[in-house]
Amino acid sequence: MSDYADLSQRRQIAVMRRGLEDLLEKQNVQADGLRLAAHAYNTTFRAVINGQDTALRVNTNSNRSLSEVRGEVAWVQSILESGLDIVPHPLPIFSGSPIGLAHIAGIEQECPVVAYSWLPGRHVREGGSINLARHIGAIMNSLHKQADGVVLPPGAERREVDTVLIHLEWRLPDRAPFQEVFKAGNKALDRLRKEQKAILTHFDLHAWNVKMHQGKAYVFDFDDAEYAWPAADAAQSIGYLRAWKQHEEVESAFWKGLKATPETLGVSQFEFEAMVAGRSLLLANDILGNNTAEIREIGPKYLTVVEKRLSHFLQTGRFDPKVATMKDA
C-alpha cells in the first residue's frame, strides 16, 4: 500500500487534483472548469480543453503498463475508424498524445492520465431497464465483431486473461469457497483458451460504463480491456445484471442483444456460471488491494458477502448475488 491509500477520500481527491493540475501546467494545457466526475477504482475529472468537453481519467488503481494504456487507446481508435461511433474519441492534448503521466503525492510510480471526449447523454446506473440490458448485449456483440482481426500497433499491447483474478496476486482467504471457485472458473477459461482464439474484449461492460443519448447507447472505460473469449466477456456482465430487479427478463434481454447463449459461445451452463462466480472473486480480491478510501472501507463486509454467494454457487451450480447483500452484512 502507498501513503496515498492511508488518506481520507477528501484528501485523496485533493492530491489527485493537484497532481493532474501540475501535469496540465507542464504540458501547457488550458483546462477550464476542471471538476471531479468520479473517484472510485480510477479517478476521472471533467474539463473543457480546446473547446472540447473532456474526460481525464487518472489510473490510480489500475496495474496497466504504459504500453497497455497505449493498447487501450489504439483499440478505441480502431473502433471509431471502423465506423462504430459508440465510444469516446481519444484527444491528443499531451504533446500530440492522449496519454500523459502525472505524479500523485503518496503514490510511488507515475500515474497514466488518458484524455477522451466526454460522451453525450446521461450516465446509467445499476438496476436499469430491460431495454438497457438489451443495449449492453448489443454493444458487446458489436465490439466482438469489430475486435476480430484487430492488430494493435507496435508499442501497444493488452494482455490475455490468465485466471479469473486477471493478473492480480491472491489476496483472499484460503478457505474452500474461494479456492474451489478459483479452480472452477480457471478450468472454464483454460478450455476456452485451448479451443478458441482470444480477441480484444471490454471485460467490464456494465451499466456504470454506459451512457444513453437520444435512444443510442455509448460505452466507455476500456481500462479493463483484455484479450479473452466472448463467453468470458459475457460472464463479467451477467455478474452485474443478475443484481437488477426482474433479473430473469434482464438476462434474457442481454442475450437477445448479444445474439448468443453460453452454449453458442462454446461453454456449458456450469462453466459459464463458474466464470460469473469468478467475477465476484475478482472484485473481492481487488478490493483488498485497492487504494481508494471508500472502497477500502467496505472490504471486510464485502468479503463476507462474497463468501456466502460463492458457497451458494457451489451448492446450487448457479451464481446469485441476491443471496447475500451489503445490507445484510
C-alpha positions in Angstrom: 0.0 0.0 0.0 1.2 3.6 -0.7 0.9 6.5 1.7 -1.9 7.7 -0.6 -4.0 4.8 0.4 -4.0 6.0 4.0 -5.6 9.3 3.2 -9.2 10.1 3.6 -11.5 10.2 0.5 -11.4 14.0 0.6 -7.6 14.2 0.8 -7.2 11.7 -2.0 -9.3 13.8 -4.3 -7.3 16.9 -3.4 -3.9 15.4 -4.1 -5.2 13.8 -7.2 -6.4 17.1 -8.5 -3.1 18.8 -7.6 -1.1 16.2 -9.5 -3.4 16.5 -12.5 -3.1 20.3 -12.5 0.7 20.0 -12.4 0.7 17.8 -15.4 -1.7 20.1 -17.3 0.5 23.1 -16.5 3.7 21.3 -17.6 2.0 20.4 -20.9 0.7 23.9 -21.3 -2.9 22.6 -21.4 -5.6 25.1 -20.5 -8.3 23.2 -18.7 -11.4 25.3 -18.0 -13.9 24.3 -15.3 -11.8 21.3 -14.0 -14.1 19.3 -11.7 -14.3 15.8 -10.3 -16.6 13.4 -12.1 -15.8 10.1 -10.3 -13.4 8.8 -7.6 -13.7 5.0 -7.4 -11.4 2.4 -9.0 -9.8 5.1 -11.0 -10.4 8.8 -10.8 -12.0 10.9 -13.6 -12.1 14.7 -13.9 -14.1 16.7 -16.5 -13.0 20.0 -18.1 -13.2 22.0 -21.3 -10.0 21.8 -23.2 -9.5 23.4 -26.6 -13.3 24.0 -26.7 -13.9 20.2 -26.2 -15.7 18.7 -23.3 -13.1 16.3 -22.0 -12.8 13.4 -19.6 -9.4 13.0 -17.9 -9.0 9.5 -16.3 -6.2 9.1 -13.8 -5.2 5.5 -13.4 -4.7 5.2 -9.7 -5.6 1.6 -9.0 -5.0 0.2 -12.5 -2.0 -2.0 -12.8 -1.7 -1.3 -16.6 1.7 -0.5 -18.0 2.1 2.4 -20.4 2.2 0.1 -23.4 -1.1 -1.4 -22.2 -2.7 2.0 -21.9 -1.5 2.7 -25.5 -3.2 -0.6 -26.4 -6.4 0.6 -24.9 -6.3 3.8 -26.8 -5.3 2.1 -30.0 -8.3 -0.3 -29.8 -10.7 2.6 -29.1 -9.3 4.4 -32.1 -9.8 1.4 -34.3 -13.4 1.1 -33.1 -14.0 4.6 -34.3 -12.2 4.0 -37.6 -14.4 1.0 -38.2 -17.4 3.3 -38.2 -18.7 2.2 -34.8 -19.3 5.6 -33.2 -20.3 4.4 -29.8 -17.1 5.1 -27.9 -15.3 8.4 -26.8 -12.6 9.9 -29.0 -9.0 9.9 -27.7 -7.9 13.5 -27.5 -4.2 14.2 -28.2 -3.7 17.0 -25.7 -0.4 15.9 -24.2 2.2 16.9 -26.8 0.2 15.1 -29.5 -0.8 12.1 -27.4 -3.9 11.4 -25.4 -1.8 9.9 -22.7 0.2 11.8 -20.0 1.9 10.8 -16.8 1.1 12.5 -13.5 2.9 12.4 -10.2 0.4 11.9 -7.4 1.6 12.6 -3.9 1.8 9.4 -1.9 1.9 7.1 -5.0 5.4 5.9 -5.9 5.0 5.4 -9.6 3.7 8.0 -12.0 0.0 7.5 -12.9 -1.1 7.4 -16.6 -3.7 10.1 -17.5 -5.9 9.4 -20.5 -7.9 12.1 -22.3 -11.1 11.3 -24.1 -14.0 13.3 -25.4 -16.9 13.5 -22.8 -19.7 11.3 -24.1 -23.2 12.9 -24.6 -26.2 11.8 -22.6 -26.9 10.7 -19.1 -25.0 8.2 -17.0 -26.8 5.0 -16.4 -26.7 3.2 -13.1 -27.2 -0.3 -11.8 -30.8 -1.5 -11.7 -31.6 -0.2 -15.1 -34.3 -1.2 -17.5 -34.8 -4.4 -19.5 -34.1 -2.2 -22.6 -30.8 -1.1 -21.2 -29.8 -4.8 -20.7 -30.5 -5.4 -24.4 -28.4 -2.4 -25.3 -25.5 -3.8 -23.2 -25.7 -7.1 -25.0 -25.9 -5.4 -28.4 -22.8 -3.2 -27.6 -20.9 -6.4 -26.7 -22.0 -8.1 -29.9 -20.7 -5.1 -31.9 -17.4 -5.0 -30.1 -16.8 -8.7 -30.5 -17.4 -8.4 -34.3 -15.1 -5.4 -34.6 -12.3 -6.8 -32.5 -12.0 -10.0 -34.5 -8.8 -9.4 -36.5 -7.7 -6.2 -34.9 -3.9 -5.9 -34.7 -2.5 -3.4 -32.2 0.4 -1.2 -33.5 4.0 -1.6 -32.2 4.4 -0.3 -28.7 0.8 -1.0 -27.8 -0.4 -4.2 -26.1 -3.1 -5.8 -24.0 -2.6 -8.9 -22.0 -4.6 -12.2 -22.3 -6.7 -13.2 -19.4 -4.7 -15.7 -17.3 -7.0 -16.6 -14.4 -10.3 -15.2 -13.0 -8.2 -12.8 -11.0 -6.8 -11.3 -14.2 -3.0 -10.9 -13.4 -3.6 -10.0 -9.7 -1.9 -11.7 -6.8 -4.0 -13.8 -4.5 -5.2 -11.7 -1.5 -8.2 -13.8 -0.4 -8.5 -16.2 2.5 -7.5 -19.8 1.7 -11.0 -21.1 2.6 -12.8 -23.6 0.5 -15.4 -21.4 -1.3 -12.7 -19.1 -2.6 -10.3 -21.9 -3.6 -13.0 -24.0 -5.3 -14.5 -21.2 -7.3 -11.0 -20.1 -8.4 -10.4 -23.7 -9.7 -13.7 -24.0 -11.4 -13.5 -20.6 -13.1 -10.0 -21.2 -14.3 -11.0 -24.6 -15.7 -13.6 -22.9 -17.9 -11.0 -20.3 -19.0 -8.5 -23.0 -19.8 -10.9 -24.8 -22.1 -11.7 -21.6 -23.9 -8.0 -20.9 -24.3 -7.5 -24.3 -25.9 -10.5 -24.2 -28.2 -10.9 -20.5 -29.3 -8.9 -17.6 -30.4 -8.7 -14.7 -27.9 -10.0 -11.4 -29.1 -10.0 -7.9 -27.6 -12.9 -7.6 -25.2 -14.1 -4.8 -22.9 -14.3 -7.2 -19.9 -16.1 -4.7 -17.7 -19.3 -3.9 -19.7 -22.0 -2.9 -17.2 -24.4 -0.1 -16.6 -21.9 2.2 -14.9 -19.8 2.2 -18.1 -22.7 3.0 -20.4 -24.4 6.3 -21.3 -27.7 6.8 -23.2 -28.4 9.7 -25.5 -31.4 10.0 -27.7 -32.0 6.3 -27.6 -28.4 5.4 -28.5 -26.1 3.6 -26.1 -22.4 4.5 -25.7 -19.7 2.7 -23.9 -16.6 4.0 -22.2 -13.9 3.0 -19.7 -11.8 0.5 -21.6 -9.2 0.3 -18.9 -10.1 -3.4 -18.2 -9.9 -4.5 -21.8 -8.3 -7.9 -22.2 -7.6 -10.5 -24.8 -10.3 -13.0 -23.9 -13.2 -15.1 -25.3 -16.7 -13.9 -25.8 -18.2 -16.2 -23.2 -15.8 -14.9 -20.6 -16.6 -11.3 -21.5 -20.3 -12.0 -21.2 -19.8 -13.6 -17.8 -18.4 -10.4 -16.5 -21.6 -8.5 -17.4 -24.0 -11.1 -16.2 -22.5 -10.9 -12.7 -23.8 -7.3 -12.6 -27.1 -7.8 -14.4 -28.2 -10.6 -12.0 -28.4 -8.0 -9.2 -31.1 -6.0 -11.1 -34.8 -6.2 -10.5 -36.6 -8.5 -12.9 -33.2 -10.2 -13.4 -34.6 -13.1 -15.5 -36.1 -10.7 -18.0 -33.0 -8.6 -17.8 -30.7 -11.5 -18.5 -32.9 -12.7 -21.4 -32.7 -9.2 -22.9 -28.9 -9.2 -22.6 -28.6 -12.5 -24.5 -31.0 -11.2 -27.2 -28.9 -8.1 -27.7 -25.7 -10.3 -27.8 -27.5 -12.7 -30.2 -25.9 -15.6 -28.3 -26.2 -18.1 -25.5 -23.5 -19.7 -23.3 -23.7 -22.8 -25.4 -23.3 -21.0 -28.8 -20.3 -19.2 -27.2 -18.8 -22.6 -26.5 -19.3 -23.3 -22.8 -21.7 -25.4 -20.7 -24.1 -23.6 -18.3 -21.9 -24.7 -15.4 -18.7 -23.4 -17.0 -20.4 -20.1 -17.6 -21.7 -19.9 -14.0 -18.2 -20.6 -12.8 -16.9 -17.6 -14.7 -19.7 -15.4 -13.4 -18.8 -16.5 -9.8 -15.1 -15.9 -10.8 -16.0 -12.2 -11.4 -17.2 -11.9 -7.8 -14.0 -13.5 -6.7 -12.0 -10.9 -8.8 -13.9 -8.0 -7.2 -13.3 -9.2 -3.7 -9.6 -9.8 -4.4 -9.3 -6.3 -6.0 -11.0 -4.5 -3.1 -8.5 -6.0 -0.6 -5.7 -4.2 -2.5 -7.5 -1.1 -3.5 -6.1 2.4 -2.8 -9.4 4.3 -2.8 -10.6 5.2 0.7 -14.3 4.4 0.4 -13.6 1.2 -1.4 -11.1 0.0 1.2 -13.6 0.6 4.0 -16.1 -1.9 2.6 -13.5 -4.6 2.2 -14.2 -6.8 5.2 -18.0 -6.7 4.8 -17.8 -7.3 1.1 -15.6 -10.4 1.7 -18.3 -11.9 3.9 -21.0 -11.2 1.3 -18.9 -12.8 -1.5 -18.1 -15.9 0.5 -21.8 -16.5 1.1 -22.5 -16.0 -2.6 -19.7 -18.4 -3.6 -20.9 -21.0 -1.2 -24.4 -20.8 -2.6 -23.0 -21.2 -6.2 -21.0 -24.3 -5.1 -24.2 -25.8 -3.6 -26.6 -25.0 -6.5 -24.4 -24.5 -9.6 -25.9 -21.0 -10.2 -24.4 -17.7 -9.1 -26.9 -15.5 -7.4 -25.8 -12.1 -6.0 -29.1 -11.7 -4.2 -28.5 -14.5 -1.7 -26.3 -12.0 0.3 -26.0 -8.3 0.0 -24.1 -5.5 1.7 -27.3 -4.5 3.6 -27.2 -8.0 5.2 -23.5 -7.8 6.2 
